[in-house]
């Protein structure tokens, strides 16, 4: 709204103009398939409760309550010491210091601290559970299988009695002493 406006208290005309706030150029957001160059994270405070699905492209810390699933494939997820989460978590690295009921599917490491209460299943490349933590559930560690030689590629060994014995003849031009 541009132009003159009257203020009802004293009927004095006032010029009103539209203003624009100029903000410094923001850094571009990281793309989902790139790494985060700095420590960007969102913190859900202790007095906040959320229900529903959370998807994100930066690290997430829950200090409040969350009932729902979290999808943060390339980013880290943390349940702070006062956090309470009920749901499925899919993230790069997962740190639990509060209470979590549900499952974790980590592309990296799961760290359960001594302050944590965890009820659920973990699927990760590695896990650390501090002495004093409460853990009730199952763990499945993902790893590359031990490589065993392929039987089709191994050299074949004959089963004849002479197998394994080599015949050695003296080189030519050398006299055999008797």
C-alpha positions in Angstrom: 0.0 0.0 0.0 1.6 3.2 -1.2 0.4 6.8 -0.8 -1.1 8.8 2.0 -2.9 7.2 4.9 -4.7 9.0 7.7 -4.0 8.0 11.3 -7.4 7.9 13.1 -6.1 9.5 16.3 -5.3 12.9 14.9 -6.2 12.8 11.2 -2.7 13.7 10.2 -1.7 12.4 6.7 1.4 10.2 6.8 3.4 9.0 3.8 3.7 5.2 3.6 6.2 3.6 1.4 7.0 0.0 0.8 10.5 -1.0 2.0 12.6 -4.0 1.2 15.1 -5.5 3.5 18.4 -6.3 1.9 20.0 -9.5 3.2 23.5 -10.6 2.5 23.7 -13.4 -0.1 23.3 -16.7 1.5 25.6 -19.6 0.8 24.1 -22.2 -1.4 22.7 -25.3 0.4 24.7 -28.5 0.0 23.2 -30.9 -2.5 22.1 -34.3 -1.1 25.0 -36.1 -2.7 27.7 -33.8 -1.5 29.4 -33.6 1.9 28.7 -30.8 4.3 31.5 -28.4 4.4 30.7 -26.9 7.8 28.8 -28.1 10.8 25.2 -27.2 9.8 22.7 -28.6 12.2 19.1 -28.2 13.4 18.3 -28.5 17.1 14.8 -29.3 18.3 14.6 -27.8 21.7 13.7 -29.4 25.0 10.3 -27.9 25.1 9.3 -28.9 21.6 7.3 -32.0 20.6 7.0 -33.2 17.0 4.8 -35.9 15.4 5.4 -37.0 11.8 8.1 -37.8 9.3 11.3 -35.7 9.2 13.5 -35.6 6.1 16.5 -33.4 6.0 19.8 -32.4 4.4 21.7 -31.3 7.5 22.6 -32.8 10.9 19.7 -33.0 13.4 19.7 -32.9 17.2 16.6 -33.8 19.2 16.5 -32.4 22.7 12.7 -32.5 22.9 10.2 -35.2 21.9 9.7 -36.8 18.5 7.2 -39.4 17.5 7.8 -40.4 13.9 10.4 -41.5 11.4 13.6 -39.6 10.5 15.4 -39.9 7.0 18.7 -38.1 7.0 20.7 -40.5 4.7 24.0 -38.6 4.4 23.7 -36.6 7.6 24.0 -37.3 11.4 21.2 -37.7 13.9 21.6 -37.2 17.6 19.2 -37.7 20.5 20.4 -35.4 23.2 20.4 -36.2 26.9 16.9 -34.8 27.4 15.6 -36.1 24.0 12.9 -38.7 23.6 12.3 -40.4 20.2 9.9 -43.0 19.2 10.3 -44.1 15.6 12.6 -45.4 12.8 15.9 -43.6 12.2 17.9 -43.7 8.9 21.0 -41.6 9.0 24.8 -41.6 8.4 26.0 -41.6 12.1 23.6 -41.9 15.0 24.4 -40.8 18.6 22.0 -41.6 21.4 22.3 -39.9 24.8 18.5 -39.7 25.6 15.7 -42.2 25.1 15.0 -43.9 21.8 12.4 -46.6 21.1 12.5 -47.9 17.5 15.0 -49.0 14.9 18.2 -47.5 13.6 19.5 -48.0 10.1 22.9 -46.3 10.0 25.2 -46.0 7.0 28.1 -45.4 9.4 28.4 -45.7 13.2 25.9 -45.9 16.1 27.1 -44.5 19.4 25.0 -45.2 22.5 26.3 -43.3 25.5 26.1 -44.2 29.2 23.1 -41.8 29.7 21.0 -43.6 26.9 18.0 -45.8 27.2 17.6 -47.7 23.9 14.8 -50.1 23.0 15.0 -51.5 19.5 17.1 -52.8 16.6 20.3 -51.5 15.2 21.7 -52.1 11.7 25.0 -50.3 11.1 28.6 -50.7 10.0 29.9 -50.3 13.6 28.4 -49.7 17.0 29.7 -48.5 20.4 27.8 -49.0 23.6 29.2 -47.2 26.7 29.3 -49.0 30.0 26.2 -47.9 31.9 23.9 -47.5 28.8 20.6 -49.4 28.8 20.2 -51.4 25.6 17.4 -53.9 24.8 17.2 -55.1 21.2 19.3 -56.6 18.4 22.4 -55.6 16.5 23.2 -56.4 12.9 26.6 -55.2 11.7 27.1 -54.8 8.0 30.5 -55.7 6.6 32.1 -57.2 3.6 32.1 -61.0 3.7 35.5 -62.7 4.3 36.8 -63.4 0.8 37.5 -67.1 0.3 39.2 -68.4 -2.9 36.8 -69.3 -5.6 37.0 -73.1 -6.1 36.6 -72.7 -9.9 39.6 -70.4 -10.1 41.9 -72.6 -7.8 44.5 -74.8 -9.6 43.4 -78.3 -9.9 45.3 -81.0 -8.1 45.4 -84.5 -9.5 44.4 -87.4 -7.3 46.9 -90.0 -8.8 49.6 -91.5 -6.6 52.3 -89.8 -8.5 50.7 -86.4 -8.1 52.9 -84.0 -6.2 56.2 -85.8 -7.2 58.3 -84.0 -9.8 60.9 -85.8 -12.0 64.2 -84.0 -12.1 66.7 -84.8 -14.8 70.2 -83.4 -14.9 70.9 -80.6 -17.3 72.4 -81.7 -20.6 76.2 -81.5 -21.0 76.8 -82.5 -17.3 78.3 -85.8 -16.6 76.8 -87.9 -13.9 79.4 -89.3 -11.4 79.1 -92.9 -10.4 
